Amino acid sequence: MIYIIFIVFALISFLLQNRLQSKFKRYSKLPVPNGLTGKDVAEKMLHDNGIYDVQVISTSGHLTDHYNPANQTINLSEQVYASSNVAAAAIAAHETGHAVQHAYAYAPLTLRSKLVPVVNFASMWMQWVLLAGIIFLQSFPQLMLAGIILFALTTLFSFITLPVEINASQRALAWLNNAGITNYETHEPAKDALKTAAYTYVVAALGSLATLVYYILIFMGGSRR
């Protein structure tokens, strides 16, 4: 049964990624009314929220956009940074939403940031610890338990990420509408793109939870022998 769940989550994730790529490609052909590029959108949203110490920079890659709270930079992929369309505006505003969260000490983002070093450590070692734990489950079950704890930290991180991402999109959509970046024709496409992106985080979190349950079942089955 657990393998069927894995396959279902993998299939849903694949379909969502394809759908997301398709929608961003479609909305990249839809210009925003005022002609602002992704960089312009991010800077305007920052200034409208009274934030002047965050830099908007261009980064290589496709959909590599992110906000880095460590050096307070909004990193926009080259296409988003220089383009003037609904997809670019939505992505830029979403990443700027994270900067606004940071400026106003949004609690889930603060918690998420504090967990990053722990999760990076867990991600580096958990697969090796889990593998060794499965091999030595009969003689040293504590090793498997340690791996499960490490994996549980990454699962927790995935669920904490959900409100952070959803709130950033909500901030982005409200600002895009209020600032006149989107209008009655372009607001729904922007909303649709960000909603689809949010679904990918939901599926990732649920998939991580399913995997965690799988390892717990292995541990429980092995410890009873």
C-alpha positions, 0 to 999 in steps of 0.5 A: 500500500505504501508503494502505491502512495509513493507512486501517486505522489510522484505522479502528482508531483510530475503533473504539477511541475509540468502544469506549472511550467506550462502556465508560466510559459503561457503567462510569460506571453501576457504583458502587464499593463504598465510595462514594469520588469520583474526587477521593477516590480520587486523594487516598487513592492519593497519601497511601498512597504518601506524597505530600502535595505534589500537588493534585487539581483539577477541570478542564472537558471530557470525558476531559480528565484528566491529570497536570501534572508542571510544577505537580504537579496531578492534573487530573480532568474534572468528571464524574470529579472528583465521581463515585463509580463504577468509570470515575471511580475507574479514571481517577483512579487512572491519573492518580495513577499518573503522580504516583507515577511522578513522585515515584519518578523513573520513568525513562520519565516523566522522559525523556518530560518532558524531551522535551516542549519539543522535541516541542512545537517539532517539532509546531508546525513539522513539517507546514510543513517537510514540506510545503515539503520535498515542494514543493522536494524536487528542489532542496532535499532537506535541507528534507524531511530536516529535516521527517522529523527533526522528525516522527521526534521526535514518533514517538519521543515516542509510543513513549516514552509507551507504557510511561509509560501502561501502567505508570500503569495497572498501578500504578492497578489494583494499588492499587485492588485492595489498597486495597479500592476495587474488589472481585471484581465491579468490578476486572475492569471497571476493568481492562478500561477501562484496557486499552482506553485503553492500546490507543489509545496503541498505535494512535497510536504505530504510526500515527505510525510508518507516517506517518514511513515514508511521508515517508521513502519520499517523500524516498528516491524524490525524492532518486533522481531 
